[in-house]
């Protein structure tokens, strides 16, 4: 790897809910942005989601984040939490906010496509 020019690319990893992934993917493909999609599961609630890997020039990063803001929404769901002082284990529905997109941006130091 001699004389490798510095890259101005970024790798975005976005974790989004399964309900939002198709619209987000469609919107990104309409912008001619190619993605790799992995099925994943959230750790806290065990809900299905997807992790998208998107390699783009750094100047497109804001545009991609705006797409996620438009296509990935937050939702309120209820989980059953047992009441501490109840004589019987009666679960109380507790609202939690889930969703949106969790986006991680990594600078790409080197990229090569091997054919």
C-alpha positions in Angstrom: 0.0 0.0 0.0 2.4 2.6 -1.2 1.3 6.2 -2.1 -2.3 5.7 -1.2 -4.1 9.0 -1.4 -6.1 9.9 1.7 -9.8 9.1 1.4 -12.5 11.6 2.0 -15.1 8.9 2.3 -17.2 7.9 5.4 -18.8 4.6 6.4 -22.2 5.1 8.0 -23.7 2.3 10.1 -27.3 2.9 10.8 -29.4 0.7 13.1 -33.1 1.2 12.4 -36.4 -0.6 13.2 -37.7 -3.2 10.8 -40.8 -1.2 10.2 -38.7 1.7 8.7 -36.1 -0.1 6.8 -37.9 -0.6 3.5 -38.8 3.1 3.1 -35.3 4.2 4.2 -33.6 1.8 1.7 -35.9 2.8 -1.1 -35.2 6.5 -0.4 -31.4 5.9 -0.4 -31.5 3.9 -3.6 -33.5 6.8 -5.3 -30.4 9.0 -4.4 -28.2 6.3 -6.1 -26.7 5.4 -2.8 -25.9 1.7 -2.5 -26.2 0.0 0.9 -25.5 -3.3 2.5 -28.3 -4.5 4.8 -27.9 -6.9 7.7 -30.8 -8.2 9.8 -30.2 -7.6 13.5 -32.0 -7.7 16.9 -32.1 -5.0 19.6 -30.5 -6.0 22.9 -33.0 -4.3 25.3 -36.4 -5.4 23.9 -35.2 -8.1 21.5 -37.1 -6.4 18.6 -36.1 -6.9 15.0 -34.2 -4.2 13.3 -31.7 -3.7 10.5 -28.2 -2.5 10.3 -27.4 -0.6 7.1 -23.8 -0.1 6.0 -23.4 2.9 3.6 -20.1 3.9 2.1 -20.3 7.5 0.8 -18.2 10.6 0.1 -18.2 12.7 3.2 -20.0 15.6 1.5 -23.2 13.3 1.1 -23.3 12.5 4.9 -25.8 15.3 5.8 -28.1 14.4 2.9 -28.2 10.7 4.0 -28.9 11.7 7.6 -31.8 13.8 6.4 -33.2 10.8 4.7 -33.1 8.9 8.0 -34.8 11.8 9.8 -37.7 11.6 7.2 -38.1 7.9 7.0 -37.3 6.6 10.6 -39.7 7.6 13.3 -40.0 7.0 17.0 -42.8 5.0 18.5 -44.2 4.4 22.0 -44.5 0.8 23.0 -45.5 -0.7 26.3 -43.5 -3.3 28.3 -44.8 -5.2 31.2 -43.0 -4.4 34.4 -44.0 -6.2 37.6 -45.2 -4.0 40.5 -42.8 -4.2 43.4 -45.3 -4.0 46.3 -48.0 -6.1 44.8 -48.8 -9.5 46.5 -49.1 -11.1 43.2 -46.8 -10.5 40.2 -49.1 -8.1 38.4 -47.4 -6.5 35.4 -47.9 -2.8 34.9 -47.7 -1.5 31.3 -44.9 1.0 31.1 -44.5 3.2 28.1 -41.1 3.4 26.4 -40.0 5.4 23.3 -38.2 3.3 20.7 -37.2 3.9 17.1 -35.6 6.6 15.1 -32.2 5.8 13.7 -28.9 5.3 15.5 -26.2 6.4 13.1 -22.4 5.8 13.5 -20.0 7.6 11.2 -16.5 6.2 10.6 -13.8 7.9 8.6 -12.5 5.6 5.8 -8.8 5.7 5.7 -8.5 3.4 2.8 -10.9 1.7 0.4 -10.2 -0.7 -2.5 -12.7 -2.6 -4.6 -11.2 -5.9 -5.8 -12.7 -7.4 -9.0 
